[in-house]
Amino acid sequence: MALYKDYLGLGIAGNFALHLEQAGELEDFKDVITEDPNGPKGIFPFYVPGFDNQLGVYPLSDDTIILPDGEMNVQAEPELGLVCEITYKDGKVTAVTPKQFGAYNDCSIRKEGAKKISEKKNWGPSSKGLSSTLIDIDKFEEGGMLDHWRICSFVRNSEMLMRYGEDVELSGYSFFYQELLEWISDQINSQVDNGPLEPLLSYIEKAGYPQKAVISIGATRYTPYGEKRFLQEGDEVIVIVYDNVLYCKNPIMMMAQKGELDVPGVSALVQKVKRSI
């Protein structure tokens, strides 16, 4: 999956109620002040094309997660991924326009003491996931197709399939549609080096102002099983975004069990968990 090597990679932290608490990351943001206490906490880079540090390592895969070296706790993070166009004027972002969406895995290391969120996000190739089945967006606003789409996730181990993240509607995100897009633009333009956050606009300038981006808009809540379950070699992570007009919760789980996810109205990401080769 080299399609997005020229795209900026950004993720949103804290855009779904209770996820940061479940992930043990709420303390990271104790000194970050937001205008809306119920809104997202900030944006982190997971890939910046052309950078010569870890953020310049291309991390996306549509079929594999390679665990980091050493004994580290890693969790999948089921999210909605947006493929967007970015418009600039006078060195600042003026618009973010989603064109496609799909299932995304913001796989993350759980470790204390990381100075920046990005340190937990990109540890090398195949440390992130984006479905190869992306769906064109009719309009990213209320009344559009995403009003009736949902997201769920599973982990399969030794032929047992377990629910990993809750099955939730996309409208359950704290910020969504126009509110989200305006917040992304404002946050990119104003975010500074503060606690776990980084100065995004200076990164974008150094990268030559990429006009396209993959933006993951926040991890959803875990099930009780998923909250305590770290990924292991041999696991299979499955993230599914699906049209709730066509499918409902239990049939989608049966489709995941049978591996029958290449159907209309579904964007599925299936990744095998491996150790470094």
C-alpha positions as CSV (number, residue, x, y, z in Angstrom):
1,M,0.0,0.0,0.0
2,A,2.2,2.8,-1.3
3,L,-0.6,4.9,-2.6
4,Y,-0.3,7.5,0.1
5,K,3.5,8.1,0.3
6,D,3.0,11.8,-0.8
7,Y,0.1,12.3,1.6
8,L,0.3,14.0,5.0
9,G,-0.7,11.6,7.8
10,L,-2.6,13.1,10.8
11,G,-4.6,11.7,13.7
12,I,-7.0,13.3,16.1
13,A,-6.8,12.6,19.8
14,G,-9.8,12.4,22.2
15,N,-12.7,12.7,19.7
16,F,-14.7,9.9,21.1
17,A,-16.0,9.9,24.7
18,L,-14.1,7.8,27.2
19,H,-11.5,6.4,24.8
20,L,-8.6,8.4,26.3
21,E,-9.5,7.1,29.8
22,Q,-9.7,3.5,28.5
23,A,-6.3,3.9,26.8
24,G,-4.7,5.3,29.9
25,E,-3.8,8.5,28.1
26,L,-5.9,11.1,29.8
27,E,-3.0,12.2,32.0
28,D,-1.0,13.1,28.9
29,F,-3.4,15.9,28.2
30,K,-3.8,17.3,31.7
31,D,-2.1,20.6,30.8
32,V,-3.7,20.9,27.4
33,I,-6.5,23.5,27.5
34,T,-9.3,23.3,24.9
35,E,-12.2,25.6,24.2
36,D,-14.7,22.8,24.4
37,P,-13.9,20.3,27.2
38,N,-15.9,17.7,25.5
39,G,-14.1,18.1,22.2
40,P,-10.9,16.6,20.8
41,K,-7.6,17.4,22.6
42,G,-5.3,17.9,19.6
43,I,-3.9,16.6,16.4
44,F,-0.7,14.4,16.1
45,P,1.3,13.6,13.0
46,F,1.9,10.0,12.2
47,Y,3.6,10.5,8.8
48,V,5.2,13.6,7.2
49,P,6.5,12.9,3.7
50,G,10.1,13.8,3.2
51,F,11.1,14.0,6.9
52,D,14.4,12.4,7.8
53,N,13.3,11.3,11.2
54,Q,10.8,8.6,12.4
55,L,7.8,10.6,11.1
56,G,9.3,10.2,7.6
57,V,8.9,6.4,7.7
58,Y,5.9,5.3,5.7
59,P,3.7,3.3,8.2
60,L,0.5,2.4,6.3
61,S,-0.5,-1.2,5.4
62,D,-3.8,-2.8,4.4
63,D,-2.9,-6.3,5.5
64,T,-0.2,-6.4,8.2
65,I,0.7,-4.9,11.6
66,I,4.4,-5.5,12.5
67,L,4.9,-5.2,16.3
68,P,7.7,-3.0,17.6
69,D,10.9,-4.6,18.8
70,G,11.0,-5.5,22.5
71,E,8.3,-6.3,24.9
72,M,5.8,-3.5,24.3
73,N,2.0,-3.3,24.8
74,V,0.3,-2.5,21.6
75,Q,-3.4,-2.0,21.0
76,A,-5.4,-1.6,17.8
77,E,-7.4,1.6,17.6
78,P,-10.5,1.3,15.4
79,E,-11.2,4.6,13.6
80,L,-12.8,6.2,10.6
81,G,-10.1,7.3,8.2
82,L,-10.7,10.2,5.8
83,V,-8.7,10.8,2.6
84,C,-8.8,14.6,2.2
85,E,-7.7,17.5,0.1
86,I,-6.1,20.5,1.9
87,T,-6.2,24.0,0.6
88,Y,-3.7,26.7,1.8
89,K,-3.5,30.5,1.5
90,D,-0.6,32.6,2.8
91,G,1.0,29.5,4.5
92,K,-2.1,28.5,6.4
93,V,-4.8,25.9,6.0
94,T,-8.1,27.4,4.7
95,A,-10.0,24.2,4.0
96,V,-10.0,20.5,4.6
97,T,-12.2,18.6,2.2
98,P,-12.9,14.8,2.7
99,K,-13.2,12.9,-0.5
100,Q,-13.2,9.3,0.6
101,F,-13.6,7.3,3.8
102,G,-12.7,3.8,5.1
103,A,-11.8,1.6,8.0
104,Y,-8.6,2.6,9.8
105,N,-6.4,1.2,12.5
106,D,-4.4,3.8,14.5
107,C,-2.4,1.0,16.2
108,S,-0.6,2.4,19.2
109,I,2.1,1.6,21.8
110,R,0.9,1.9,25.4
111,K,3.9,3.3,27.2
112,E,4.4,5.8,30.0
113,G,6.7,8.7,29.6
114,A,6.4,9.4,25.9
115,K,6.9,13.1,25.3
116,K,4.8,13.3,22.2
117,I,1.8,11.3,21.0
118,S,3.6,10.6,17.7
119,E,6.2,8.5,19.6
120,K,3.5,5.9,20.2
121,K,2.1,5.9,16.7
122,N,4.8,5.3,14.1
123,W,7.5,2.8,15.0
124,G,8.2,1.7,11.4
125,P,6.6,0.2,8.3
126,S,3.2,-1.5,8.8
127,S,2.5,0.2,12.1
128,K,-0.8,1.6,10.9
129,G,-3.7,0.4,8.8
130,L,-6.0,1.8,6.1
131,S,-8.5,-0.3,4.2
132,S,-7.8,-0.7,0.4
133,T,-11.6,-0.4,0.0
134,L,-12.3,3.3,0.2
135,I,-15.8,4.8,-0.4
136,D,-16.5,8.1,-2.1
137,I,-18.3,10.6,0.1
138,D,-21.4,12.2,-1.3
139,K,-21.3,15.1,1.2
140,F,-19.6,15.4,4.5
141,E,-22.6,17.0,6.3
142,E,-25.8,16.0,8.0
143,G,-28.2,14.5,5.5
144,G,-25.3,12.7,3.7
145,M,-24.6,9.0,3.5
146,L,-22.4,8.9,6.7
147,D,-25.5,9.6,8.8
148,H,-26.3,5.9,8.8
149,W,-22.8,4.3,8.8
150,R,-21.3,2.5,11.8
151,I,-17.9,1.2,12.9
152,C,-16.9,-2.0,14.8
153,S,-13.9,-4.1,15.3
154,F,-12.7,-7.6,16.2
155,V,-9.6,-9.6,17.0
156,R,-9.3,-13.2,15.9
157,N,-6.9,-15.5,17.7
158,S,-6.8,-19.3,17.4
159,E,-10.0,-19.2,15.3
160,M,-11.9,-17.4,18.1
161,L,-13.4,-14.0,17.0
162,M,-13.9,-11.5,19.8
163,R,-15.4,-8.0,19.7
164,Y,-12.6,-5.5,20.3
165,G,-14.3,-2.1,19.9
166,E,-17.9,-1.2,20.5
167,D,-20.2,-1.2,17.5
168,V,-21.1,2.5,17.3
169,E,-22.5,5.0,14.8
170,L,-20.2,7.5,13.2
171,S,-22.3,10.4,14.4
172,G,-21.2,9.4,17.9
173,Y,-17.9,11.2,17.3
174,S,-17.7,14.3,19.5
175,F,-16.9,16.5,16.5
176,F,-18.1,15.5,13.1
177,Y,-19.0,17.0,9.8
178,Q,-18.4,20.8,9.4
179,E,-17.6,21.3,13.1
180,L,-14.8,18.8,12.7
181,L,-13.4,20.2,9.5
182,E,-13.3,23.8,10.9
183,W,-11.7,22.5,14.1
184,I,-9.0,20.6,12.1
185,S,-8.1,23.7,10.1
186,D,-8.0,25.9,13.2
187,Q,-6.0,23.4,15.1
188,I,-3.4,22.9,12.4
189,N,-3.0,26.6,12.1
190,S,-2.7,27.3,15.8
191,Q,-1.2,24.2,17.5
192,V,2.2,24.8,19.0
193,D,4.7,22.6,20.7
194,N,2.9,21.9,24.0
195,G,3.0,18.8,26.1
196,P,2.2,15.8,23.9
197,L,1.3,18.1,20.9
198,E,3.6,19.3,18.1
199,P,3.8,22.4,15.9
200,L,2.0,21.1,12.8
201,L,2.2,24.1,10.6
202,S,6.0,24.2,10.7
203,Y,6.0,20.5,9.8
204,I,3.7,21.1,6.9
205,E,5.9,24.0,5.7
206,K,9.0,21.7,5.8
207,A,7.1,19.0,3.8
208,G,6.2,21.5,1.0
209,Y,2.6,22.0,1.9
210,P,1.1,18.6,0.9
211,Q,-2.2,19.0,-0.8
212,K,-3.6,15.6,0.3
213,A,-3.8,13.9,3.6
214,V,-5.0,10.8,5.4
215,I,-6.7,11.9,8.6
216,S,-7.9,9.5,11.2
217,I,-10.6,11.2,13.3
218,G,-10.3,9.4,16.6
219,A,-10.5,6.0,18.2
220,T,-13.8,4.6,19.4
221,R,-14.4,2.9,22.7
222,Y,-13.2,-0.6,23.5
223,T,-15.3,-3.4,24.7
224,P,-14.2,-4.7,28.2
225,Y,-12.2,-7.4,26.3
226,G,-10.5,-4.9,24.0
227,E,-9.6,-2.5,26.8
228,K,-7.4,-5.1,28.4
229,R,-6.2,-7.1,25.4
230,F,-2.9,-6.2,23.8
231,L,-2.0,-7.5,20.4
232,Q,-0.1,-10.7,20.0
233,E,1.8,-12.3,17.1
234,G,-0.7,-14.4,15.1
235,D,-3.7,-12.2,15.9
236,E,-5.9,-10.9,13.1
237,V,-7.3,-7.4,13.6
238,I,-10.5,-6.5,11.8
239,V,-11.9,-3.0,11.5
240,I,-15.2,-2.6,9.7
241,V,-17.1,0.5,8.6
242,Y,-20.5,-0.4,7.3
243,D,-23.8,0.9,6.0
244,N,-26.4,0.3,8.7
245,V,-29.2,0.5,6.1
246,L,-27.8,-2.6,4.5
247,Y,-26.4,-4.5,7.5
248,C,-26.8,-4.6,11.3
249,K,-24.6,-5.6,14.1
250,N,-24.9,-9.4,14.3
251,P,-24.8,-10.2,10.6
252,I,-21.7,-8.1,10.3
253,M,-20.0,-10.2,13.0
254,M,-21.0,-13.3,11.1
255,M,-19.5,-11.9,7.9
256,A,-16.3,-11.1,9.7
257,Q,-16.2,-14.7,11.1
258,K,-16.5,-16.1,7.6
259,G,-14.2,-13.6,6.0
260,E,-17.0,-12.4,3.7
261,L,-16.4,-8.6,3.8
262,D,-15.8,-7.8,0.2
263,V,-19.4,-6.6,-0.4
264,P,-21.1,-3.3,-1.2
265,G,-21.7,-0.9,1.7
266,V,-18.6,-2.2,3.6
267,S,-15.0,-0.9,4.1
268,A,-13.0,-3.6,5.9
269,L,-9.5,-3.6,7.1
270,V,-8.0,-7.0,7.9
271,Q,-4.5,-7.1,9.3
272,K,-2.3,-10.0,10.4
273,V,-0.2,-9.2,13.4
274,K,3.5,-10.2,13.0
275,R,6.9,-9.8,14.6
276,S,9.7,-7.9,12.8
277,I,11.3,-10.1,10.2
